Amino acid sequence: MSVTPEMRELATEYLVEMMIEGRAEQQGVSPRELFGEFRRSRTMEALFDEGTGLWMNGPDYLSDEWDIELYGTWHAASR
């Protein structure tokens, strides 16, 4: 079965939702506030670039990628 653009988009949106909800809960901030920060990130841009394949990973992987962008390394505060 091949992945359609619609399937990839749904998977990507769900992945972002899961990652944002997890980080927001752990950091004690609102998901809306955190999403506002994430949507301006290079990680978000890479996520929607089909060539990166980032959308095929899980929410923890995505969170780690964002940590690397923000802090230069994985950051325990996002867990």
MDAnalysis code that builds the backbone (N, CA, C; Angstrom):
import MDAnalysis as mda
import numpy as np

u = mda.Universe.empty(237, n_residues=79, atom_resindex=np.repeat(np.arange(79), 3), trajectory=True)
u.add_TopologyAttr("name", ["N", "CA", "C"] * 79)
u.add_TopologyAttr("resid", np.arange(1, 80))
u.add_TopologyAttr("resname", ["MET", "SER", "VAL", "THR", "PRO", "GLU", "MET", "ARG", "GLU", "LEU", "ALA", "THR", "GLU", "TYR", "LEU", "VAL", "GLU", "MET", "MET", "ILE", "GLU", "GLY", "ARG", "ALA", "GLU", "GLN", "GLN", "GLY", "VAL", "SER", "PRO", "ARG", "GLU", "LEU", "PHE", "GLY", "GLU", "PHE", "ARG", "ARG", "SER", "ARG", "THR", "MET", "GLU", "ALA", "LEU", "PHE", "ASP", "GLU", "GLY", "THR", "GLY", "LEU", "TRP", "MET", "ASN", "GLY", "PRO", "ASP", "TYR", "LEU", "SER", "ASP", "GLU", "TRP", "ASP", "ILE", "GLU", "LEU", "TYR", "GLY", "THR", "TRP", "HIS", "ALA", "ALA", "SER", "ARG"])
u.atoms.positions = np.array([
    [0.840, -1.177, 0.000],
    [0.000, 0.000, 0.000],
    [0.885, 1.239, 0.000],
    [0.622, 2.147, -0.890],
    [1.393, 3.382, -0.930],
    [0.715, 4.435, -0.053],
    [1.522, 5.336, 0.440],
    [1.030, 6.407, 1.299],
    [0.614, 7.583, 0.426],
    [-0.625, 7.977, 0.556],
    [-1.120, 9.115, -0.206],
    [-0.727, 10.416, 0.509],
    [-0.738, 11.530, -0.192],
    [-0.465, 12.814, 0.472],
    [-1.435, 13.087, 1.625],
    [-2.673, 12.680, 1.473],
    [-3.659, 12.891, 2.540],
    [-3.308, 12.070, 3.779],
    [-2.861, 10.831, 3.571],
    [-2.469, 9.978, 4.687],
    [-1.263, 10.563, 5.411],
    [-0.288, 11.053, 4.653],
    [0.908, 11.652, 5.241],
    [0.534, 12.896, 6.044],
    [-0.359, 13.707, 5.503],
    [-0.778, 14.924, 6.201],
    [-1.487, 14.590, 7.512],
    [-2.380, 13.616, 7.494],
    [-3.074, 13.210, 8.721],
    [-2.092, 12.668, 9.754],
    [-1.159, 11.835, 9.296],
    [-0.161, 11.280, 10.207],
    [0.683, 12.393, 10.825],
    [1.045, 13.358, 10.024],
    [1.864, 14.474, 10.501],
    [1.102, 15.312, 11.524],
    [-0.131, 15.612, 11.238],
    [-0.943, 16.400, 12.176],
    [-1.126, 15.665, 13.505],
    [-1.362, 14.363, 13.437],
    [-1.526, 13.573, 14.662],
    [-0.217, 13.521, 15.443],
    [0.889, 13.378, 14.745],
    [2.198, 13.344, 15.377],
    [2.470, 14.644, 16.130],
    [2.180, 15.767, 15.496],
    [2.382, 17.064, 16.150],
    [1.488, 17.175, 17.381],
    [0.242, 16.769, 17.247],
    [-0.684, 16.837, 18.377],
    [-0.181, 16.021, 19.560],
    [0.261, 14.802, 19.309],
    [0.756, 13.946, 20.393],
    [1.999, 14.545, 21.040],
    [2.922, 15.052, 20.223],
    [4.154, 15.619, 20.754],
    [3.867, 16.865, 21.585],
    [3.022, 17.757, 21.068],
    [2.694, 18.997, 21.776],
    [1.984, 18.700, 23.093],
    [1.016, 17.801, 23.078],
    [0.293, 17.478, 24.313],
    [1.226, 16.911, 25.368],
    [2.128, 16.026, 24.963],
    [3.079, 15.442, 25.914],
    [4.018, 16.480, 26.501],
    [4.575, 17.305, 25.662],
    [5.501, 18.345, 26.145],
    [4.778, 19.364, 27.017],
    [3.582, 19.764, 26.608],
    [2.831, 20.758, 27.375],
    [2.537, 20.247, 28.783],
    [2.133, 18.992, 28.867],
    [1.843, 18.410, 30.182],
    [3.103, 18.365, 31.045],
    [4.201, 17.942, 30.467],
    [5.448, 17.825, 31.228],
    [6.009, 19.181, 31.639],
    [5.819, 20.184, 30.786],
    [6.373, 21.512, 31.066],
    [5.400, 22.414, 31.811],
    [4.156, 21.972, 31.946],
    [3.163, 22.776, 32.656],
    [2.754, 24.029, 31.913],
    [2.711, 23.950, 30.591],
    [2.278, 25.081, 29.773],
    [1.085, 24.639, 28.933],
    [0.411, 25.602, 28.333],
    [-0.748, 25.245, 27.521],
    [-0.286, 24.701, 26.172],
    [-0.990, 23.696, 25.647],
    [-0.660, 23.176, 24.320],
    [-0.714, 24.262, 23.251],
    [-1.650, 25.178, 23.371],
    [-1.778, 26.257, 22.384],
    [-0.519, 27.123, 22.353],
    [-0.024, 27.471, 23.531],
    [1.189, 28.280, 23.627],
    [2.383, 27.537, 23.021],
    [2.501, 26.270, 23.362],
    [3.614, 25.470, 22.861],
    [3.520, 25.279, 21.351],
    [2.321, 25.063, 20.843],
    [2.157, 24.915, 19.401],
    [2.558, 26.200, 18.672],
    [2.232, 27.341, 19.272],
    [2.636, 28.609, 18.680],
    [4.145, 28.703, 18.520],
    [4.876, 28.210, 19.500],
    [6.332, 28.191, 19.409],
    [6.791, 27.183, 18.366],
    [6.186, 26.000, 18.380],
    [6.615, 24.935, 17.471],
    [6.375, 25.299, 16.011],
    [5.271, 25.944, 15.720],
    [4.959, 26.223, 14.317],
    [5.929, 27.215, 13.689],
    [6.696, 27.922, 14.499],
    [7.709, 28.839, 13.981],
    [9.100, 28.201, 13.916],
    [9.194, 26.923, 14.224],
    [10.495, 26.261, 14.322],
    [10.959, 25.657, 12.994],
    [12.255, 25.454, 12.908],
    [12.820, 24.738, 11.760],
    [12.386, 23.280, 11.780],
    [12.152, 22.746, 12.973],
    [11.698, 21.361, 13.093],
    [10.333, 21.199, 12.434],
    [9.443, 22.141, 12.644],
    [8.127, 22.093, 12.002],
    [8.288, 22.163, 10.487],
    [9.147, 23.019, 10.026],
    [9.392, 23.137, 8.592],
    [9.912, 21.807, 8.028],
    [10.844, 21.188, 8.737],
    [11.400, 19.903, 8.292],
    [10.343, 18.804, 8.326],
    [9.459, 18.872, 9.292],
    [8.403, 17.868, 9.424],
    [7.516, 17.844, 8.190],
    [7.222, 18.991, 7.637],
    [6.348, 19.061, 6.471],
    [7.115, 18.991, 5.146],
    [8.421, 18.801, 5.220],
    [9.234, 18.566, 4.031],
    [9.272, 17.055, 3.823],
    [8.576, 16.587, 2.821],
    [8.443, 15.150, 2.576],
    [9.790, 14.449, 2.490],
    [10.789, 15.131, 1.973],
    [12.098, 14.527, 1.779],
    [12.830, 14.154, 3.055],
    [12.479, 14.791, 4.179],
    [13.183, 14.495, 5.433],
    [12.729, 13.177, 6.053],
    [11.502, 12.763, 5.769],
    [10.961, 11.550, 6.378],
    [10.666, 11.705, 7.861],
    [10.794, 12.910, 8.379],
    [10.572, 13.148, 9.808],
    [9.164, 12.743, 10.235],
    [8.213, 12.895, 9.348],
    [6.818, 12.577, 9.666],
    [6.613, 11.084, 9.952],
    [7.571, 10.240, 9.570],
    [7.430, 8.792, 9.776],
    [7.884, 8.332, 11.156],
    [8.356, 9.245, 11.986],
    [8.834, 8.899, 13.322],
    [7.761, 9.188, 14.364],
    [8.043, 8.845, 15.588],
    [7.083, 9.033, 16.666],
    [7.213, 10.385, 17.348],
    [6.301, 10.667, 18.281],
    [6.299, 11.961, 18.959],
    [7.554, 12.206, 19.792],
    [8.122, 11.168, 20.396],
    [9.342, 11.364, 21.178],
    [10.509, 11.754, 20.283],
    [10.590, 11.128, 19.135],
    [11.651, 11.471, 18.178],
    [11.499, 12.916, 17.728],
    [10.286, 13.307, 17.414],
    [10.026, 14.682, 16.997],
    [10.395, 15.659, 18.103],
    [10.031, 15.326, 19.331],
    [10.362, 16.171, 20.475],
    [11.876, 16.301, 20.623],
    [12.589, 15.197, 20.450],
    [14.052, 15.231, 20.537],
    [14.642, 16.111, 19.447],
    [14.093, 16.047, 18.238],
    [14.580, 16.888, 17.151],
    [14.375, 18.371, 17.477],
    [13.250, 18.682, 18.075],
    [12.989, 20.070, 18.458],
    [13.950, 20.509, 19.560],
    [14.216, 19.602, 20.517],
    [15.201, 19.902, 21.556],
    [16.554, 20.241, 20.955],
    [16.956, 19.457, 19.970],
    [18.251, 19.700, 19.333],
    [18.269, 21.084, 18.692],
    [17.160, 21.463, 18.073],
    [17.077, 22.807, 17.495],
    [17.154, 23.880, 18.588],
    [16.410, 23.683, 19.672],
    [16.334, 24.691, 20.731],
    [17.582, 24.769, 21.602],
    [18.130, 23.606, 21.961],
    [19.185, 23.555, 22.973],
    [20.517, 23.013, 22.460],
    [20.537, 22.507, 21.228],
    [21.750, 21.916, 20.698],
    [21.930, 20.461, 21.082],
    [21.031, 19.947, 21.912],
    [21.107, 18.561, 22.358],
    [19.753, 18.144, 22.907],
    [19.594, 16.881, 23.228],
    [18.380, 16.415, 23.877],
    [18.290, 17.086, 25.235],
    [17.083, 17.467, 25.643],
    [16.893, 18.249, 26.866],
    [15.873, 17.573, 27.766],
    [16.279, 17.207, 28.959],
    [15.408, 16.455, 29.872],
    [14.143, 17.211, 30.266],
    [14.144, 18.532, 30.206],
    [12.975, 19.307, 30.619],
    [11.783, 19.101, 29.693],
    [12.014, 18.582, 28.506],
    [10.899, 18.381, 27.590],
    [10.238, 17.033, 27.803],
    [10.723, 16.255, 28.722],
    [10.169, 14.919, 28.989],
    [9.381, 14.920, 30.261],
])
